[in-house]
Each structure stands twice: as structure tokens, then as C-alpha cells.
Amino acid sequence: MTTTDPYAGERLKLSPFYPRQEVLNIREAWSAWNGYKFAEYYYDAEYEYFCVRNQCATYDITPMQKYEIRGRDAEVMLNRMVTRDVTKIGIDKVAYCVWCTDEGRMIDDGTIFKLADDRFMLTCGSPCTAWLAKSAFGFDDVTITDVTDDLAALSLQGPTSCAVLKNMGLHGIDTAKPFNIMHFPFHGESLMVSRTGFTGDLGYELWIPPELGLKLWDELYAAGEDYGIQPYGEAATNMARLEAAFIMPAMEFNEALRTVNFEHDQTPFELSLGWLVDFDKPHFSGRSALLKEKQRGPKYTLTKLDIEGNRPAEGSYIYGNKQCTKEIGYVTSAMWSPAVKANIALAMIMTDQLDNKMWAEIYYEKELRQYSRIAACTRKKKPFWAPSRARATPPPDC
């Protein structure tokens, strides 16, 4: 049997943008995300990172899990599931949120889009179908639909991203505030644009029916030709999100429903996300356990560190003395930051040790030989990278 389909035989699902991505991925650096073929990088991860920080670039978020929650009880059901007060989210607004087990251990994080009083969209990194079904039990009028394959999405990030969208003809996009949603006509359908992203920079996410994916890609890239638009993959995303001090599943936290060992998962307070836990709203999953933790304090606290030298502290232990005999924590993510010009890391530190001096034990290789060094750590309270353009409305065209 013969076929003219060039993608026949692919074991993974293909994004609507794949025909364009395949041409640009000259390294054939593919991985997988939620059953989709997904770019780890296209040409070079650092080059793509610099595109995000200095011009603009696109990241395919089609594989992200997307659920539509509809019905009269949709809002109250979500409010029962997540720790944040969903009733405070306005229409055409987006809110970052987390949800936990009854023991207060974090299942996942994601965003809630409020599209109408009785219609929401929940996005998250991993499938959450079973937990959503359990959370909806007992509510009379709520329908949950997995729309992951029914909605294509591109993240456009970087200082020239707004200028590109204006050049594309999205009039008024410069008035969109962070975490706001706007809708634009696009070839007989609606293009939803949210001012959201995972880089800590100015950026937007574009949501479109999959059959219009290639039209969106082509028009976006035509509009961005003079603005240096490029695609970027997972490796560059991880660099940018670390500079913004955003957490990543399987790095800063383990999903509670997949964790085997006791307390190898985390709580919102341990991840410095206590601001997402609203005890003034009605009961929600994990409330009792989280209230107790707030009163006694978390065992660990996710901490931002500036580390001496330029050797990334990947996989390092953190010690409370220079002799490295008093272990007080461990690094979850680390890198040399080109934008910040610093050796940065996120680390889980014992909360009662946060005010003490810290040292990282770093192992590295140089010309096939193994070395180690002890580096002093300085605790930081603000994100490593937080340019004013990320919050400005209207943002500069750069």
C-alpha cells in the first residue's frame, strides 16, 4: 500500500504547525509532550533564547492540556478544586492557579481562562482528566471536555511581540493588560489572544481552531519578518522561565498523584506560592492541611540563589557551612544567565535555615577531568529577570 501523506507512520500526534516546524528544525531535535511530537530545539538553544530576549519568537503550546468547563456549576466546581478564589476572575481574564490533594500536596499548576459566567478553560502541563471528573462529582450542571486536540496555540514572546501583532493587523492589541484576553476575527473564525506566557518577558499566547493553524503561522511570520521572528523549543523555554523564577514540573515539583516516596511531592507554601492559597473563600481541596502548614510553616522553601562564580550548580546540594557537613537543601534548576550576567539557581532550602549563610557544592568537568568547588550563595527575593515592558500597557515596540 502506498500513500502520499509525508507524515504517515508518525507514532506521535502532529501539531497543526508541524509542516512549518519540520522545515525549520534543521537539527531534527524532537521530543514528546502529551503525545505530540515536540521541538526540543530547532537550531541552537542559546540562539533561540537570545531571540526571545532580544526580538521575538514562537513556542508551540498546542500539546498543552486544555479543558473546557461549562455549565451553571462550572465556577463553583473550579473554586472547590483550586486554591485560588475563582469568583474573583473577571470575564476575559486569566489567572494562574494550583490544585492539591486533601493532604495539601500539589497535583499541578496551570491557568484558568474565564470566557463567560458559565464557561472556563483550564490549561495545564499534564493530563488531569480523572481529577477533574472527581472534582465535578456531585455538581448537577457542569460539563468537562478535553479540547487539547481541538485548539491550536502559539506562544509569541519577546520585546517585539506586540509590534508584530500590530503589524499583523490586530488593532488594539497594545491595550491588552497582563492576564487579559482579546478576540479578533480571523478567516471567518475567532482568534483569541491572551497576554500570557512562560518567559517573564513581554508576550502573548494565540489560540485558534487547528484548521487555521498554518494560516496563523504564515501571517504571523510575514508580519514578524522585519522583527526577527524565530521559533524556539523546550530548551530555550527552560532557560527563560528559570530567569523569571517560574516553576517547572519534574524540576521544582513532582506531581502528587505520580509521586511514590513520602513527601517527595511539594505544597504551594514550599514552592513560595502561598499567595495563591485563599483561606477566605469556601472549602477547597487541601484546605485543612494547608491551613495547618501555614500556621507551623513549611519544611522547605523554594529559594532564588545567586551563586558565586560561573559554574552552574546543577544537581548540587546546599550546605549551611563551608565544610559541607551540614546539608540544608538542594538545587532544582540552575544556569549561567546571559541576560542577568549571573550564576542563578532555584533551590529547596530548609525553611529554618533561610537566614543562614549557604554554600553550594558544585561538580563539573573540564577537558575530561572532574573538578569540584564550594561556592557561596546569596539569597534573592525578586525574580532574576523582570523587565518593565512585561507589565507596561501599552508596551514599547522596542
WOQUI-V914542 format. One line per field, one symbol per residue. ss: DSSP state (H for helix, E for strand, L for the rest). psi: psi as a letter, one per 30 degrees, with the letter a starting at -180 (. if undefined). burial: + if it has 24 or more other ideal C-beta (glycine too) atoms within 12 Angstrom, else -. Layout:
ss->???
psi->???
burial->???
//
This chain:
ss->LLLLLLLLLLLLELLLLHHHHHHHLLLLLEEEELLEEEELLLLLHHHHHHHHHHLEEEEELLLLEEEEEELLLHHHHHHHHELLLHHHLLLLEEEEEEEELLLLLEEEEEEEEEEELLEEEEEELLLLHHHHHHHLLLLLLLEEEELHHHLEEEEEELLLHHHHHHHLLLLLHHHLLLLEEEEEEELLEEEEEELLLLLLLLEEEEEELHHHHHHHHHHHHHHLHHHLEEELLHHHHHHHHHHLLLLLELLLELLHHHLLLLLLLLLLLLLLLHHHLLLLLLLLLLHHHHHHHHHHLLLEEEEEEEELLLLLLLLLEEELLLLLLLEEEEEEEEEEELLLLEEEEEEEEEHHHLLLLEEEEEEEEELLEEEEEEEEEEEELLLLLLLHHHLLLLLLLL
psi->klkgjfgkfkfllklffeeeeeefiffhikakjhgkkkkeleekeeeeefeeffcllkkjgefkkkkkjllegeeeeeffelfljfffklkhlkkkllkllfggkkellakkkjflfgklkkklelkgeeeeeeffkfkeikkkkjgefgjlkkkjklfgeeeeeeffgikffffklkglklkkkjhfakjkkkilagfgakllkkkkkefgeeeeeeeeeefgegggklllaeeeeeeeeeefhklkkgdflkkefgkekkggalleefghgfffjjffllklkgeeeeeeeeefklelkkkkkjkkagjkhkgllklglffhfjkfalkekllkjeefhljllkkjkkefgegllkkkjkklkjhgkklllkkkkkkkfllejikffffkjlllf.
burial->-------------+++++-++--++---++--++-++++++++-++++++++++++++++++++++++++--++++++++++++++--+--++++++++++--++++++++++++---+++++++++++-++--++--+--+-++++++-++++++++++++++++++-+--++-+-+++++++-+----++++++++++++++++++++-++++++-+++-++--+++++++++++++++++++++++-+++++++-------++++++++++-++++----++++-++--++---+-++++++++-+-++++-+++++-------+++++++++++++-++++++++++-++---+++++-+--------+++-+-++--+++++-++----+---
//
